[in-house]
Amino acid sequence: MLLVFVLSSDTAIKEVMVEGVSSIDRGRKDIARDQAIKDALRKAVEQAVGTFISSETVVENYEVLSDRIYSKPRGTLRNIKF
């Protein structure tokens, strides 16, 4: 678990608790730890500020040819301290 304080666009500080996850590839726990922290920080911004979501679906002859969903956190983190 990671406790994060996020400054939102309305200059209010929000406290969120998140959990990041990652898989361990070839026994590299150090890389997995860094990826889990990155995942947790992304989730913190999404939870505190929000997420921009866009989608595109291409249909031809009643058949879905492609379906894409794009999501991006609406904020950034600065001055991260552990």
trRosetta pair geometry for C-beta under 8 A, 3 or more apart (Angstrom, degrees):
i j d omega theta_ij theta_ji phi_ij phi_ji
1 17 5.9 1 -174 -177 110 103
1 18 7.5 150 -154 81 63 29
1 19 5.4 -46 -99 -85 57 89
2 17 7.2 160 79 -155 43 57
2 18 5.6 -27 63 69 94 77
2 19 7.0 149 13 -96 83 37
2 20 6.6 14 3 -2 134 100
2 37 7.1 121 -83 -130 154 69
2 40 4.5 80 31 161 143 147
2 41 7.6 -62 119 -62 154 62
2 44 7.3 -81 102 -58 113 127
3 15 7.0 -7 -172 -168 94 95
3 16 7.8 165 -153 87 50 41
3 17 5.4 -24 -101 -102 68 81
4 15 7.6 158 84 -152 44 50
4 16 5.5 -20 66 66 92 87
4 17 7.6 157 20 -96 73 31
4 18 6.4 -12 12 19 121 109
4 40 7.4 162 -36 144 132 96
4 41 6.7 147 -105 -117 152 62
4 44 3.9 -9 70 -139 154 153
4 48 7.7 -113 104 -31 108 138
4 77 7.8 -58 -167 -118 127 131
5 13 5.4 3 -179 -176 105 108
5 14 7.2 158 -157 78 56 39
5 15 5.5 -25 -102 -97 74 68
5 16 7.9 155 -96 21 27 69
6 13 7.2 152 76 -156 36 58
6 14 5.1 -23 63 62 90 92
6 16 6.2 5 3 11 117 116
6 44 5.7 170 -55 150 126 99
6 45 6.2 163 -130 -100 142 53
6 48 3.7 126 69 86 145 170
6 49 6.5 -115 148 -34 136 96
6 75 6.9 91 -176 109 119 153
6 77 7.1 -74 -117 -101 87 87
7 11 6.7 -11 -172 -140 99 42
7 12 7.6 159 -151 79 55 31
7 13 5.6 -31 -94 -97 67 70
7 14 7.9 164 -91 17 18 74
7 78 7.9 -35 35 41 122 100
8 11 7.3 -74 74 -4 65 12
8 12 5.3 -9 45 60 109 82
8 13 7.8 -180 6 -95 78 20
8 14 5.8 49 -29 -7 113 118
8 48 5.9 -143 -72 149 102 97
8 49 5.1 170 -123 -97 88 84
8 75 6.9 -86 -126 -88 56 152
9 49 6.8 96 -15 -140 91 108
9 75 7.1 -136 -46 -94 87 109
14 48 4.2 160 81 -142 135 108
16 44 5.0 156 81 -142 129 79
16 47 4.8 132 -146 97 150 129
16 48 5.1 -117 -27 -60 136 100
18 40 4.8 149 107 -160 110 79
18 41 7.9 168 75 -66 143 20
18 43 4.3 156 -159 99 142 117
18 44 4.8 -124 0 -67 144 77
18 47 6.4 -171 -77 3 116 145
19 40 6.2 -72 173 -107 12 104
19 43 7.7 -30 54 75 40 160
20 35 7.7 -172 155 123 122 53
20 36 4.0 134 112 175 105 62
20 37 5.8 171 57 -80 158 14
20 38 6.9 132 -156 61 151 42
20 39 3.6 134 -151 79 102 94
20 40 2.9 -90 -34 -39 110 84
20 41 7.3 1 -67 -1 138 58
20 42 7.9 97 -108 35 112 87
20 43 6.6 -170 -83 12 77 125
21 36 5.8 -11 -133 -123 8 93
21 39 6.0 -81 44 106 48 158
22 32 4.5 173 106 -161 118 71
22 33 7.5 -136 52 -53 137 13
22 35 3.8 114 -113 95 149 110
22 36 4.1 -113 3 -59 108 78
22 39 6.2 -179 -56 -7 91 137
23 32 6.6 -106 99 -122 27 113
24 27 6.5 31 158 -108 111 19
24 28 6.6 176 -165 60 74 54
24 29 5.9 -9 -127 -90 119 60
24 32 4.4 -38 -95 -60 66 157
25 28 5.7 -15 73 38 72 108
25 31 7.0 -51 47 88 99 131
25 32 7.0 161 11 -68 71 99
28 31 4.2 15 135 24 120 114
28 32 6.3 141 101 -18 72 89
29 32 5.4 -58 -145 42 36 114
29 33 6.1 43 155 -26 69 103
30 33 5.8 -49 -148 30 28 113
30 34 6.7 27 153 -16 61 105
31 34 5.8 -54 -151 37 34 111
31 35 6.3 30 153 -16 67 108
32 35 5.8 -57 -146 40 31 109
32 36 6.2 33 154 -22 66 106
33 36 5.7 -55 -147 35 29 111
33 37 6.5 29 154 -18 64 104
34 37 5.8 -54 -150 35 31 111
34 38 6.4 33 151 -19 64 106
35 38 5.5 -50 -146 37 35 114
35 39 6.3 39 152 -21 65 104
36 39 5.5 -51 -147 36 32 115
36 40 6.4 34 152 -20 64 105
37 40 5.6 -53 -147 36 32 112
37 41 6.4 31 155 -18 65 105
38 41 5.9 -54 -147 36 30 109
38 42 6.5 32 153 -19 63 105
39 42 5.8 -54 -150 35 30 112
39 43 6.4 29 153 -17 64 107
40 43 5.6 -56 -148 38 32 112
40 44 6.4 38 151 -27 65 103
41 44 5.5 -47 -148 28 34 116
41 45 6.8 32 154 -16 64 99
41 77 5.6 -71 -176 -11 115 160
41 80 7.0 -19 -116 -114 138 142
42 45 6.1 -55 -154 35 33 107
42 46 6.4 31 150 -17 65 108
42 73 5.8 -151 -160 -36 73 138
43 46 5.5 -55 -146 39 34 114
43 47 6.1 31 157 -19 68 108
44 47 5.9 -58 -145 38 27 108
44 48 6.1 11 162 -7 65 115
44 77 7.4 54 84 -79 120 129
45 48 6.2 -65 -138 46 26 100
45 49 5.5 -25 -178 27 68 116
45 73 4.1 56 108 -174 121 143
45 74 7.4 -174 156 52 101 53
45 75 4.7 -154 -160 70 107 99
45 76 7.1 15 -120 -93 145 12
45 77 6.2 -112 -67 -47 116 94
46 49 7.2 -67 -112 55 13 77
46 50 6.9 -14 -157 167 48 10
46 51 4.8 15 -137 -61 95 107
46 73 5.0 -98 -67 -106 73 96
48 75 7.2 -58 86 40 100 152
49 73 6.8 77 69 -180 116 90
49 74 5.0 -143 129 75 111 95
49 75 3.8 95 26 -15 173 131
50 73 7.8 134 91 -157 40 58
50 74 4.6 1 80 23 85 136
50 75 7.7 97 44 -15 65 100
51 71 5.3 5 172 -170 124 103
51 72 6.8 152 -162 75 76 33
51 73 5.7 -52 -106 -103 74 44
51 74 6.2 -151 -99 -19 18 92
52 71 7.0 157 82 -154 53 51
52 72 4.9 -15 58 62 102 89
52 73 7.8 33 15 114 80 6
52 74 5.4 116 -31 -78 89 91
53 69 6.9 -12 -166 -172 97 93
53 70 7.1 156 -154 85 48 55
53 71 4.9 -10 -102 -102 80 84
54 69 7.6 161 86 -156 45 48
54 70 4.7 -10 62 61 92 105
54 71 7.9 180 24 -77 61 42
55 67 7.6 -6 -172 -173 103 74
55 68 6.7 169 -153 92 57 56
55 69 4.8 -13 -105 -106 93 71
55 70 7.2 -174 -80 21 43 70
56 66 7.5 3 111 110 94 102
56 67 7.7 178 91 -148 54 35
56 68 4.9 2 56 57 93 101
57 64 6.4 -54 -168 -137 102 102
57 66 7.2 -173 -145 94 42 57
57 67 4.9 8 -112 -112 85 77
57 68 7.7 -169 -74 27 47 60
58 64 7.3 106 78 -163 55 58
58 65 4.5 -52 102 62 104 106
58 66 4.7 31 35 46 112 88
58 67 7.7 -137 28 -64 65 49
59 62 6.9 6 177 -120 110 17
59 63 6.7 155 -156 73 70 34
59 64 5.6 -38 -99 -98 79 52
59 65 6.7 177 -101 5 22 85
60 63 6.0 -31 72 61 65 86
60 65 5.5 34 13 -36 104 124
64 67 5.6 0 179 -44 127 110
73 76 7.8 132 105 -74 115 43
77 80 5.6 46 143 -65 121 107
